[in-house]
Amino acid sequence: MGEVVGAGLLAHVPTIMLPEDVRRSLNNGEDTTLVAGLKQLRREVFDVLDYDTVVVLDSHWATTVEFVVTAQDRRSGLFTSEELPRGMTRRHYDFPGDPELAHLIASKADEHGTWITATDDHSLPIFYATTNMWEYLGKGLDDKKWISIGVCQTADTEDNLRLGRALGDAVRESDRKVLLIASGALSHTFWPLRKLRDHEAAGSEHIFSQEACQADLQRMEWFANGDHARVLDTMDEFYRYKPEARFGHYLMMIGALGEGDCTAPSRQYGEYENSVGTGQVHLWFDQPDGGFPAPHRTVIDDDVLRQKAASAAAEAGPQHIPDVPAAG
């Protein structure tokens, strides 16, 4: 049986890819601690832990009508960011994928009332929420497989948790030891362009609002105490501070780890930092003794069943759409 052997909520912020002298020039002569944090995480976890596959929950890869998981045998090429080519231009990436695990994840969609597609298209774009993590944590570890799952921009909290449950079930059914990376920020509001260059330093006083900063720090305290249940119970409140990708990267991760049943505390690597208004931090959750809790089961409502039946019928052609029995 497979297992998740560690998970992290990690910052992929473009600043970490800039040369050190540029990073220092943006931060009053000091380097960002996020770089040192990733290097320490590499030494203490990714270089020494026994694992087969890394699954990146990529907050920059936005899908619309389904979740998508990469199923290529290998991904390689040169990445230039359309968003910030000044810092990420022609960066080389090359790592093996895990098609077997990707298809297994997709196969769990129906039992959790969601939609997941595995794609092996080698022309599929890649995003820096994946490549930045790989450069720091995977480059040179040539036997480690990496796959990514995008966030779905039409998904709500429950949808993201359902994806996580499907992911967790697939890992348990596999023979893989897996690390999960929820690649993304906490609060995520940028300063307007004409003000932005006054707020490029890493200090938390540059977070877009002190209310957003306090909301981030509150959740970091809960993470440190392993209180994932409280984080989940207050998601509506946190949405006011616009967490990146509606916090889908974290929600998918914790869905795989048992949601509120998970009490794994975080270990912080580096400081909590600003990036032009957004809240950035590296938090790592070690596998508890006895493993992470099992993913929750999903109660699927009739509407989802009817939608799936209608979709299947439409794909099959003009046929009778089977009735979906009422619950109970």
GUGULUM-855326 format. One record per residue: residue in one letter; x, y, z of N, C-alpha, C in turn. Coordinates in steps of 0.001 Angstrom, whole numbers, padded with zeros to 6 digits, always signed. Atoms other than C-alpha are relative to their C-alpha. Layout:
AXYZXYZXYZ
...
END
This chain:
M+000845-001199+000000+000000+000000+000000+000874+001239+000000
G-000750-001240+000054+001245+003484-000870-000334+000917+001162
E+000225-000939-001090+001459+006408+001504+000598+001349-000341
V-000605-001325+000032+002063+010137+001703+000985+000075+001158
V-001046+000017-001025+005341+010485+003570+000443+001405+000409
G-000285-001379-000380+005397+014279+003844-000731+000943-000925
A+000741-000968+000799+003661+017406+002599+000424+001401+000397
G-000402-001369-000288+004381+021092+002327-000854+001034-000692
L+000587-001205+000576+002735+024436+001742+001171+000929-000263
L-001274-000626+000342+005575+026113-000133-000185+001165-000961
A+000054-001206+000818+006178+029500-001740+000862-000169-001245
H-000731+000092+001267+007165+029488-005414+000340+001380-000552
V-000064-001402+000399+007449+033293-005566+001175+000266-000960
P-001055-000211+001004+009465+034537-008606+001307+000549+000551
T-001214-000582-000572+011931+036386-006361+001092-001039+000222
I-001006+001021-000308+013647+033110-005493+000824-000392-001216
M-000720+000358+001211+014722+032697-009130+000913+001121-000494
L-000878-001111+000383+016455+036089-009374+001412-000239+000520
P-001363+000083-000539+020252+036315-008956+000069+000629+001386
E-000077-000469-001378+021334+036944-005382+000191+001503+000092
D-000230-001442-000089+022575+040469-006073-001277+000782-000283
V+001277-000660+000282+019183+041400-007540-000946-000168+001186
R+000851+000222-001176+017351+039801-004603+000370+000964+001121
R-000451-000906-001066+019465+041855-002209-000347+001452-000310
S+000317-001386+000374+018898+045055-004163-001473+000325+000247
L+001424-000198-000244+015148+044572-003723-000352-000014+001485
N+000317+000266-001411+015433+043871+000001+000995+000662+000941
N-000835-000803-000895+017595+046575+001534+001330-000671+000327
G-001304+000623-000172+020792+044576+001045-000020-001394+000580
E+000117+001339-000584+019497+041385+002657-000598-000967-001018
D+000602+001004+000875+018698+038153+000858-001328-000466+000590
T+001243+000603-000476+015231+036645+001059+000309-001294+000735
T-000196+001247-000739+015053+033867+003635-000695-001177-000679
L+000694+001086+000679+012812+031885+001269+000965-000877-000784
V-001012+000792+000710+015877+030791-000715+000714-000927+000974
A-000676+000838-001002+017748+029580+002351-000949-001060+000545
G+000976+000960-000499+014550+027910+003528-000165-001188-000924
L+000120+001103+000952+014197+025880+000348+001262-000861-000015
K-001253+000770-000016+017856+024876+000452+000074-000889+001240
Q+000023+000803-001223+017455+023704+004047-001004-001140-000127
L+001009+001042+000205+014273+021804+003136+000539-001085-000919
R-000615+000991+000893+016163+020102+000309+000939-000904+000794
R-000970+000791-000761+018936+018997+002695-000682-000919+001002
E+000585+000733-001126+016647+017847+005503-001104-000968-000411
V+001141+000826+000404+013807+016265+003520+000227-000644-001354
F+000022+000547+001349+014120+015870-000231+001254-000805-000327
D-001228+000756+000248+017723+014615-000174+000089-001283+000816
V-000210+001118-000925+017224+012091+002622-001222-000901+000185
L+001202+000790-000236+013600+010921+002774-000159-001072-001079
D+000285+001080+000944+012554+007653+001106-001344+000278-000674
Y+001236-000267+000734+010013+008554-001589+000228-000292-001476
D-000054+000317+001428+009184+007776-005210-000435+001165-000875
T+000656-000979+000868+007024+010606-006533-000346+001252+000782
V+000444-001287-000535+006402+014285-005872-001221+000435-000799
V+001203-000528+000644+002905+015602-006624-000097+001477+000347
V+000104-001442-000191+002786+019375-007111-001437+000438-000266
L+001324-000586+000150-000583+021029-006544+000237+001452-000399
D-000554-001178+000654+000106+023908-008904-001033+001125-000067
S+000974-001090-000075-001727+027148-008062+000053+000939-001192
H-000071-000841+001193-000631+028762-011352-000642-000655-001214
W+000579+000711+001134-002165+026128-013615-001512-000044+000200
A+001442-000136-000192-005824+027112-013898-000757-000728-001099
T+000902+000681+000919-008283+024723-015536-001417+000518+000255
T+001343-000570-000102-012011+025337-015962-001088-001038+000229
V+001129+000932-000081-014256+022290-016432+000372-001320+000666
E-000452+001244-000627-012211+019606-014657+001360+000252+000632
F-001385+000037-000455-009063+018934-012686+000810-000787-001025
V-000872+000686+000958-006125+017846-014836+001289-000389+000707
V-001250+000501-000563-003121+015733-013817+000920-000416-001137
T-000966+000321+001054+000040+015316-015881+000338-001486+000016
A-000249+001445+000115+000646+011787-017173+001083-000301-001035
Q-001102+000263+000925+003697+012197-019418+001035-000925+000640
D-001073+000832-000530+006501+009680-019085+001186+000852+000431
R-001072-000926-000354+008908+012625-018940-000396+001392-000460
R+000202-001385+000419+008724+016418-019070+001353+000692-000035
S-001277-000691+000122+011637+018456-020322-000144+001150-000977
G+000018-001131+000907+012339+021715-022075+000600+001225+000643
L-000428-001285-000520+013077+025382-021498-001238+000807+000370
F+001155-000753-000473+010677+027484-019455+000316+001482+000057
T-000021-001453-000139+010187+031214-019922-001368+000442+000472
S+001265-000448-000571+007523+032866-017814-000581+001144-000828
E+000685-001097+000678+004984+034948-019699-000270+001147+000966
E+000310-000997-001009+004386+036796-016436+001217+000838+000376
L-001180-000690-000491+007926+037660-015409+001257-000574-000660
P-001181+000538+000678+010536+036813-018040+001309+000604+000516
R-001217-000590-000565+012989+039170-016302+000694-000956+000964
G-000598+000897-000988+013475+036523-013636-000013-001457-000386
M+000127+001414+000369+012514+033284-015372+000002-000121-001527
T-000180+000063+001449+013892+032987-018911+000835-001214-000364
R-000698+001161+000543+014881+029769-020688+000637-000842+001106
R-000474+000834-001113+015209+027813-017455-000268-001457-000352
H+000076+001394+000418+015884+024160-018151-000681-000847+001069
Y+000603+000973-000907+013730+021444-016607-000011-001353-000697
D-000058+001349+000559+013903+017678-017085-000207-000989+001145
F+000266+000957-001077+012270+015081-014862-000963-001069-000491
P+000944+001060+000374+010461+011740-015174-001365+000234+000621
G+001349-000054-000541+006702+011630-014727-000394-001336+000606
D+000523+001229-000600+004533+008959-013152-001380-000270-000599
P+001301+000216+000656+001808+008014-015685-000913-000944+000758
E+000834+000973-000707+000625+005067-013617-000758+000651+001138
L+000669-000666-001107-000101+007183-010569-000988+001041-000524
A+000895-001018+000548-001634+009961-012697-001325-000607-000437
H+001239+000633+000457-004145+007603-014303-000786-000590+001170
L+000687+000513-001181-004911+006049-010934-000750+001129+000718
I+000684-001158-000593-005722+009518-009545-001270+000312-000779
A+001165-000320+000833-008035+010194-012494-001107-001036+000160
S+001002+001063-000119-009778+006851-011965-000851+000135+001253
K+000729-000157-001258-010939+007973-008516-001028+001130-000053
A+000888-001161+000094-013008+010889-009829-001440-000352+000329
D+001425+000303-000144-016401+009175-009957-000403-000240+001450
E+000409+000326-001369-016401+007880-006417+000030+001215+000918
H+000014-001232-000786-015756+011421-005188-000790+001107-000688
G+000903-000961+000611-018234+013128-007489+000699+001185-000620
T-000726-001091+000631-015707+015154-009446+000484-000442-001367
W-000486+000270+001346-013961+015292-012812+001504+000199-000026
I-001459-000049+000065-010274+014499-013301+000439-000635-001311
T-000550+000532+001248-008462+014032-016604+001512-000104+000121
A-001450+000174+000088-004955+012611-016974+000417+000244-001442
T-000447-000310+001352-003078+013997-019978+001482-000302-000167
D-001404+000306+000293+000133+012726-021565+000521+000851-001160
D-000370-000878+001109+000353+015557-024124+001310+000725+000334
H-001302-000616-000264+003989+016661-024330+000035+001475-000380
S+000088-001427+000310+002878+020060-025664-000684+000793+001104
L+000666-000677-001102+001090+020870-022409+000950+001019+000634
P-000870-000988-000657+002462+024110-020933+000334-000410+001426
I-000400+000215-001387+004296+024030-017630+000070+001365+000664
F+000100-001268-000711+004132+026695-014940+001045+000062+001112
Y-001124-000124-000922+006653+028112-012521-000335-000419+001421
A+000327+000584-001300+004713+026934-009483+000505-001439+000095
T-000631+001326+000048+006077+023547-010602+001500+000108-000230
T-001423+000004+000363+009422+024397-012215+000875+000620+001083
N-000807-000596-001064+010633+026670-009397+000215-000986+001140
M-000133+001005-001049+009933+023921-006869+000977-001092-000410
W-000888+001062+000463+011706+021326-009005+001457+000461+000004
E-001391-000471+000057+014800+023500-009484+000651-000039+001373
Y-000571-000003-001341+015281+023832-005724-000045-001369+000671
L+000232+001205-000798+013955+020486-004504+000173-001305-000760
G-000073+001239+000767+014239+017999-007362+001164-000124-000957
K-001067+000028+000997+017033+018952-009729+001183-000812+000510
G-001113+000858-000390+019776+016330-009623-000421-001302+000644
L+000525+001250-000560+017583+013673-008010-000725-000722-001127
D+000520+000441+001293+017119+011899-011310-000954-001179+000081
D+000906+001143-000118+015218+008880-009976-001361+000375+000575
K+001260-000442-000608+012429+010946-008394-000957+000486-001085
K+001009-000368+000981+009232+011300-010414-000782+001217+000493
W+000777-001195-000333+007278+014562-010529-001217+000069-000902
I+001211-000279+000773+003689+015160-011611-000669+001234+000605
S+000697-001196-000458+001451+018219-011316-001505-000168-000187
I+001453-000098+000122-002255+018794-010751-000360+001476+000054
G+000395-001401+000029-003810+022127-011696-001157+000290+000931
V+001190-000440-000723-006312+024124-009706-001097+000274-001019
C+001134-000256+000883-009771+024412-011228-000663+001300+000439
Q+000465-001330-000386-010979+028006-011317-001495+000056+000306
T+001427+000047-000356-014649+026972-011029-000253-000833+001254
A+000145+000869-001178-014002+024756-007991-000196+000818+001265
D+000142-000605-001317-015170+025664-004508+000755-000850+001026
T-000730+000712-001056-013862+024429-001168-000243-001502-000070
E+000330+001421+000038-015689+021107-001383+000597-000679-001223
D-000593+000588+001203-014537+020505-004964+001490-000268+000196
N-001429+000186-000223-010904+021007-003956+000279-001129+000978
L-000167+001105-000940-011285+018675-001001-000273-001345-000677
R+000300+001239+000710-012836+016055-003305+001186-000439-000859
L-001196+000356+000765-009810+016218-005588+001045-000595+000939
G-000968+000512-000955-007614+015745-002534-000329-001403+000475
R+000392+001350-000424-009623+012727-001403+000330-001024-001087
A-000323+000901+001104-009255+011162-004858+001511-000242-000072
L-001452+000117-000017-005517+011859-004743+000462-000905+001132
G-000393+000819-001139-005196+010345-001281-000347-001460-000185
D+000396+001386+000252-007127+007239-002255+000925-000661-001015
A-000871+000564+001034-004983+006760-005358+001380-000325+000563
V-001312+000265-000597-001754+007059-003387-000052-001263+000849
R+000119+001157-000874-002974+004485-000871-000153-001299-000805
E+000174+001198+000819-003961+002069-003639+001268-000347-000771
S-001225+000209+000763-000595+002469-005360+001064-000653+000876
D-001141+000457-000792+002796+001202-004277+000997+001134+000201
R-000886-001163-000034+004208+004733-004179+000108+000606+001398
K-000202-000917-001113+005714+006755-001375+000064+001397-000609
V+000254-001261+000696+004657+010298-002199+000235+001187+000934
L-000054-001311-000639+005529+013843-001201-000979+000920-000720
L+000932-000970+000569+002873+016506-001737+000548+001408+000190
I-000364-001412-000089+003718+020137-002509-001214+000833-000384
A+001018-001004+000290+000931+022686-002222+000755+001276-000326
S-000879-001066+000454+002740+025295-004293-000794+001289-000174
G+000739-001240+000071+001345+028729-003573+000094+000808+001283
A-000103-000977-001075+000929+031685-001265-001159-000103+000981
L+001112-000241-000921-001272+032673+001653-000837+001139-000598
S+000740-001127+000576-003012+036060+001191+000709+000467-001265
H-000597-000165+001330-002486+037208-002359-000612+001190-000739
T+000400-001231+000677-003303+040819-003212+001251+000800-000324
F-001165-000766+000441-000724+042744-005243-000241+001501+000190
W+000060-001451+000052+000059+046412-004858-000221+000453-001438
P+000147-000534+001355-001030+048496-007870+001369+000369-000585
L-001289-000147+000667+001733+048967-010426+000749+001257+000421
R-000713-001240-000307+002512+052604-009598+000508+000036+001438
K-000474+000070-001386+002965+051686-005922+000890-001213+000246
L-000591+001314-000234+004430+048231-006366+001480+000067+000368
R-001447-000028-000241+008127+049177-006444+000387+000601+001348
D-000241-000440-001374+007778+050791-003033-000188-001133+000997
H+000347+001100-000902+006809+047383-001624+000631-001322-000460
E-000666+001223+000452+009327+044896-003053+000840-000650+001087
A-000768+000592-001089+011209+044339+000206-000816-001087+000689
A+000635+001205-000546+010453+041168+002176-000749+000229+001298
G+000610-000227-001304+009286+042749+005425-001516-000080-000023
S+001451+000199-000041+005744+041937+006512-000768+001316+000013
E+000686-001291+000056+004971+045659+006762-000420+000360-001424
H+000356-000249+001392+004728+045536+002963-001137-000899-000499
I+001197+000757+000383+001896+042980+002926-001117+000999-000314
F+000962-000960+000531-001059+044602+001144-000830+000685+001078
S+000698-000624-001135-002973+045169+004387+000418-000722+001266
Q-000339+000630-001274-002259+044532+008022-001041-001036+000398
E+001026+001012-000251-005570+042656+008203+000356-001308-000693
A-000421+001197+000724-004305+040247+005539+001193-000644+000683
C-001173+000516-000716-001003+039917+007377-000419-000746+001255
Q+000445+000650-001233-002767+039096+010631-000753-001297-000294
A+000700+001236+000374-004999+036545+008884+001001-001096-000350
D-001052+000972+000322-001887+034840+007494+000662-000521+001270
L-000713+000396-001220-000115+034843+010866-000878-000868+000894
Q+000922+000816-000797-003192+033452+012584-000017-001427-000520
R+000026+001349+000577-003330+030517+010171+001342-000699+000154
M-001312+000611-000241+000400+029949+010496+000094-000543+001419
E+000030+000506-001377-000133+029607+014253-000813-001285+000079
W+000813+001215+000006-002899+027074+013638+000748-001142-000664
F-000801+001041+000651-000672+025170+011217+001071-000526+000956
A-001055+000412-000930+002121+025133+013803-000544-000906+001095
N+000642+000826-001028-000325+023596+016279-000696-001225-000583
G+000671+001129+000630-001632+021061+013751-001506+000133-000048
D+001444-000209-000064-005082+022631+013872-000557+000258-001401
H+000521-000131+001357-006093+022011+010259-001523+000137+000008
A+001457-000107-000089-009718+021696+011350-000421+001455+000102
R+000361-001409-000158-009751+025340+012369+000238+000772-001287
V-000248-000641+001292-008187+026423+009094-001177-000265-000938
L+001113+000350+000885-010933+024570+007230-001303+000665+000447
D+001244-000579-000512-013710+025872+009491-000097+001495-000275
T-000006-001457+000193-012667+029480+008792+000369+000382-001434
M-000356-000325+001384-012147+029283+005034-000794+001182-000533
D+000791-001134+000490-015010+031691+004323+000600+001326+000472
E-000644-001209-000529-013283+034239+006554+001305+000295-000745
F-001301-000208+000658-009901+033699+004879-000168+000449-001442
Y+000225-000406+001389-011370+034136+001407-000053+001520-000146
R+000035-001467+000073-011783+037846+002260+001374+000575-000321
Y-001358-000485+000226-007998+038141+001996+000621-000614-001260
K-000358+000479+001336-007859+036476-001427+001233-000913-000002
P-001135+000935+000079-005528+033523-000771+000179-000458-001441
E-000294+000366+001382-003806+032451-003957-000840-001204-000426
A+000798+001086+000592-006018+030261-006185-001107-000453+000944
R+001030+000322-001000-008696+030440-003463+000458-001118+000937
F-000645+000965-000886-006282+028300-001425-000221-001439-000466
G+000245+001333+000528-007005+025379-003732+001169-000935+000190
H-001177+000853-000160-003421+024123-003455+000028-000629+001393
Y+000048+000563-001350-003724+023733+000319-001183-000935+000177
L+001200+000814-000188-007280+022387+000189+000149-001372-000649
M-000236+001292+000644-006294+019658-002286+000965-000839+000840
M-000963+000717-000831-003325+018760-000093-000662-000574+001246
I+000564+000478-001260-005299+018546+003139-001124-000992-000251
G+000984+001016+000349-008070+016624+001369+000614-001375-000104
A-000715+001280+000095-005498+013917+000713+000482-000495+001358
L-000597+000325-001301-004358+014004+004352-001026-000148+001120
G+001007+000242-001023-007685+013535+006124-000728+001217+000515
E+000720-001226-000349-008906+017135+006344+000155+000326+001487
G-000091-000393-001401-009748+018103+009922+000507-001083+000926
D-000575+001078-000810-008650+014699+011186+001520+000096+000066
C-001460-000145+000033-005082+015677+010289+000427+000996+001070
T-000516-000873-001055-003208+017138+013249+001510+000175-000107
A-001434-000141+000196+000280+017229+011743+000402+001468+000138
P-000444-001392-000148+002044+020416+012934+001013+000361-001083
S-000941-000461+001023+004110+022517+010562+001366+000290+000598
R-001346-000516-000265+007838+023140+010578+000255+001098-001016
Q-000174-001142+000896+008700+026547+009120+001444+000085-000459
Y-001319-000185+000600+011633+027063+006762+000086+001424-000532
G-000062-001406+000341+012660+030698+006473-001085+000780+000725
E+000961-000879-000655+010566+033661+007556-001265+000158-000846
Y+001191-000454+000722+007088+034796+006614+000375+001302-000683
E-000478-001151+000748+007739+037331+003865-001067+000565-000945
N+000790-000676+001023+006086+039831+001591+000588-000238-001384
S-000416-000113+001397+006200+039655-002188-001017+000890-000701
V+000824-001053+000607+004711+042860-003653-001457-000061+000465
G+001324-000027-000606+001748+042588-001290-000508-001343+000482
T+000502+001340-000303+001329+038817-001006+000784-000638+001149
G-000616+000666-001141+002085+036582+001983+000597-001338-000389
Q-000748+001164+000456+004734+033912+001400+000702-000694+001173
V-000677+000749-001057+006056+031136+003643+000175-001447-000445
H-000193+001438+000218+007441+027578+003545-000366-000730+001286
L+000412+000805-001153+005651+025183+005917+000031-001466-000397
W-000110+001427+000300+006405+021456+006048-000705-000805+001086
F+000747+000881-000900+004210+018747+007593+000577-001407-000095
D-000575+001344-000023+006045+015573+008583-001091-001043+000148
Q+000927+001110-000173+004293+012239+008367-000078-000377+001476
P+000121+000380-001416+002901+011456+011836+000328-001486+000196
D-000128+001418-000326+003661+008194+013585-001323-000698-000332
G+001213+000689+000410+001210+005737+012083-000581+000516-001301
G+000442-000503+001289+000774+007826+008932-001069+001081+000112
F+001073-000991+000062-001603+010580+007872-001354-000710+000045
P+001342+000606-000006-005332+009926+008421-000484-000309-001415
A+000568+000366+001298-007295+008311+005621-000860+001133-000536
P+000898-001003+000583-009097+010598+003168-001454-000293+000361
H+001423+000166-000275-012761+011200+003911-000712-000600-001204
R+000893+000439+001081-015505+009530+001887-000824+001210-000455
T+000798-001098+000550-017579+011816-000338-001447-000442-000160
V+001430+000217+000213-021350+011950-000190-000365+000702-001301
I+000273-000539+001334-022362+012412-003822-001489+000267-000128
D+001420-000334+000101-025633+014251-004418-000544-000403-001366
D+000664+000452+001225-028160+013382-007110+000357+000853-001201
D-000298-000877+001128-027300+016418-009233+001297-000419-000691
V-001265+000428+000591-023742+015212-009723-000189-001284-000790
L+000241+001256+000699-024928+011728-010650-000737+000235-001319
R+000748-000284+001228-027388+013148-013178+000902+000665-001049
Q-000910-000666+000929-024717+015399-014690+000954-001003-000635
K-000913+000998+000543-022354+012463-015076-000726-000917-000987
A+000766+000846+000902-025078+010328-016642-000272+000717-001308
A+000274-000767+001200-025970+013109-019071+001261+000163-000840
S-001260-000144+000736-022319+013643-019999+000373-001291-000706
A-000326+001287+000604-021789+009943-020612-000900-000275-001192
A+000936+000229+001098-024907+009788-022762+000320+000884-001195
A-000335-000909+001090-023866+012824-024784+001219-000487-000776
E-001190+000525+000659-020460+011282-025499-000324-001248-000823
A+000350+001241+000697-022118+008002-026563-000897+000238-001206
G+000886-000270+001126-024482+009718-028992-001443+000103+000453
P+001414-000190-000346-028266+010206-029130-000641-001286+000500
Q+000574+001190-000616-029427+007533-026712-000843+000431+001182
H+000783-000266-001207-031727+007280-023747+000957+000280+001163
I-000799-000314-001179-030205+008959-020676-000568-000778+001178
P+000521+000827-001098-030500+006495-017788-000439+000843+001179
D+000462-000672-001204-032465+007582-014774+000970-000257+001138
V-000811+000161-001191-030520+008168-011600-000928-000167+001174
P+000931+000214-001110-032312+006669-008612+000175+001036+001081
A-000067-000960-001093-033162+009027-005814+000727-000611+001169
A-000730+000483-001171-031050+008796-002685-000968-000660+000972
G+000818+000692-000988-032360+006376-000083-000901-001017-000594
END
